[in-house]
Amino acid sequence: MAPWKAEKVFTIKDQRDKHAIRRAEPNYLTTPTTLKTVCGEELFLYLAIAESEISAVLVQEQNDYALHEVYEGIYGQHLEVKVLAHKILRQGYYWPTMKQDALEYSKQCDACQQFSFVPKLAPTTLTTLSSPIPFAMSGMDILGPFPPTSAQRKFVIVAFDYVTKWVEAEALSSITEKKCKDFL
């Protein structure tokens, strides 16, 4: 049995076998540097993805094992689909339906379904706040109590303008109507 990362294992006895493989599978490399020996003369077939990357092609039965090891294995991180497919490719493995299989695998993960972020609100369109005049739309808030300062001030009153983003703040020792009016 060939290792799990070989799609096809060939026995190459002479140069004619190598040319036959090259004609049958034009996207595959058959140079001695890219073919790996397994148990004597049996060799892995590798796919050239880019000039700098060479990936072992997996068969269908081995895809789930590769997905499981990268997604949930000892160093598994429950990655999102694009990152999962890219990480498998960086590890040196490839199959044509890699992204679709990664999507299906992540949909079946119980832990991800249970703990993933689920938005509680229905999506709505954003509306802009428009005001032609500065200080036409403003707000005010009181924050605290905070740990008292040396002047025994433990509250902060804040006023802000939505248009210009101007902010004014003042520390207060207590909250009274007179102090709020004086601040304005």
C-alpha positions in Angstrom: 0.0 0.0 0.0 1.3 3.4 -0.9 1.5 6.2 1.6 -1.7 8.3 2.0 -0.3 11.3 0.1 0.2 9.5 -3.3 -2.6 9.7 -5.9 -0.9 7.3 -8.2 2.1 5.2 -7.7 4.0 4.0 -10.8 6.7 1.5 -11.3 9.2 3.1 -13.7 11.7 0.6 -15.1 13.0 2.6 -18.0 12.8 6.0 -19.7 9.8 4.9 -21.9 7.6 4.5 -18.8 8.5 8.0 -17.8 7.5 9.4 -21.2 4.2 7.4 -21.1 3.3 8.9 -17.8 4.2 12.4 -19.1 1.9 11.9 -22.1 -1.0 10.5 -20.0 -0.7 13.2 -17.3 0.7 16.4 -18.9 0.3 18.5 -15.7 2.5 16.2 -13.7 6.2 16.3 -13.2 8.3 13.2 -13.8 11.8 14.6 -13.2 14.0 12.6 -10.8 14.1 15.5 -8.4 10.3 15.6 -8.0 9.6 11.9 -8.0 10.1 10.2 -4.6 11.0 6.6 -4.2 8.7 4.4 -2.2 9.5 0.8 -1.4 12.0 0.2 -4.2 11.0 1.5 -7.6 7.5 2.8 -6.9 7.3 6.6 -7.2 4.9 9.4 -6.2 3.3 11.5 -8.9 3.5 15.2 -8.1 1.5 18.1 -9.5 3.3 21.4 -10.4 1.1 24.1 -8.9 3.5 27.0 -9.4 7.1 27.3 -10.3 8.1 27.3 -6.6 5.5 24.8 -5.3 5.2 21.1 -5.9 2.3 19.3 -4.3 1.5 15.6 -3.8 -1.9 14.8 -5.2 -4.3 13.0 -2.8 -6.9 10.5 -3.8 -10.5 10.9 -2.6 -10.2 8.5 0.4 -7.2 10.4 1.7 -8.8 13.9 1.5 -10.8 13.4 4.7 -7.7 12.3 6.6 -5.8 15.3 5.5 -8.7 17.6 6.3 -9.1 16.0 9.7 -5.4 16.3 10.6 -5.1 19.9 9.6 -8.5 21.0 11.0 -8.8 18.9 14.2 -5.5 17.1 14.6 -2.9 17.6 17.3 -2.1 21.1 16.0 -5.7 21.7 14.6 -7.0 25.2 14.9 -10.6 24.9 13.4 -9.6 27.3 10.6 -12.0 29.0 8.2 -12.4 27.5 4.8 -9.9 29.6 2.7 -7.2 29.3 5.4 -7.7 25.6 5.8 -7.3 24.9 2.1 -4.3 27.2 1.9 -2.7 25.5 4.9 -3.1 22.1 3.3 -1.6 23.3 0.1 1.3 24.8 2.0 1.9 21.4 3.7 2.4 20.0 0.2 -0.9 18.3 -0.6 -3.4 19.0 -3.3 -6.6 17.7 -4.9 -8.9 19.4 -7.4 -11.9 19.9 -5.0 -9.9 21.0 -2.0 -11.9 24.2 -1.3 -15.3 22.6 -1.7 -14.2 19.7 0.6 -12.9 22.1 3.2 -16.2 24.0 3.2 -18.2 20.7 3.6 -15.8 19.5 6.3 -16.1 22.7 8.3 -19.9 22.6 8.1 -19.9 19.2 9.7 -17.7 20.2 12.7 -19.9 20.1 15.8 -17.6 22.3 17.9 -17.5 25.0 15.2 -21.3 24.9 14.8 -21.8 25.1 18.6 -19.3 27.9 19.4 -19.1 29.9 16.2 -20.2 33.5 16.1 -23.9 33.7 15.2 -25.2 37.2 14.7 -28.3 37.8 16.8 -29.8 40.6 14.8 -31.0 40.5 11.2 -28.7 42.4 8.9 -30.0 45.9 8.1 -28.6 48.6 5.9 -26.6 51.4 7.5 -28.1 54.8 7.6 -26.1 58.0 7.7 -26.6 60.8 10.2 -26.8 63.9 8.2 -26.9 67.4 9.7 -26.0 70.5 7.7 -24.9 72.6 10.8 -22.3 71.8 13.4 -23.6 71.3 16.9 -27.2 70.6 15.5 -26.9 67.0 16.7 -25.1 66.6 20.1 -25.1 64.3 23.0 -24.2 64.2 26.7 -23.3 61.4 29.1 -22.2 61.0 32.7 -19.6 58.4 33.5 -18.6 56.9 36.9 -18.2 56.5 39.7 -14.4 56.1 39.3 -11.8 55.9 42.0 -11.6 59.4 43.5 -8.8 61.7 42.5 -6.9 63.9 44.9 -9.6 66.6 44.5 -12.3 63.9 45.3 -13.6 63.9 41.8 -15.1 60.6 40.8 -17.5 61.3 37.9 -17.0 62.6 34.4 -19.5 64.6 32.4 -19.0 64.4 28.6 -20.6 66.4 25.8 -20.0 65.6 22.1 -21.1 66.8 18.7 -22.0 64.1 16.2 -21.1 66.2 13.1 -17.7 67.7 14.0 -16.8 64.9 16.5 -16.0 67.6 19.1 -15.7 66.4 22.7 -15.8 68.3 26.0 -15.3 66.6 29.3 -15.0 67.7 32.9 -14.4 65.8 36.2 -17.1 66.2 38.9 -17.1 65.3 42.6 -20.9 64.8 42.7 -23.7 64.9 40.1 -26.1 67.8 40.7 -28.4 69.7 38.4 -26.5 72.9 38.9 -23.2 71.4 38.0 -24.7 69.9 34.8 -26.1 73.3 33.8 -22.8 75.0 34.6 -21.0 72.5 32.3 -23.3 73.4 29.4 
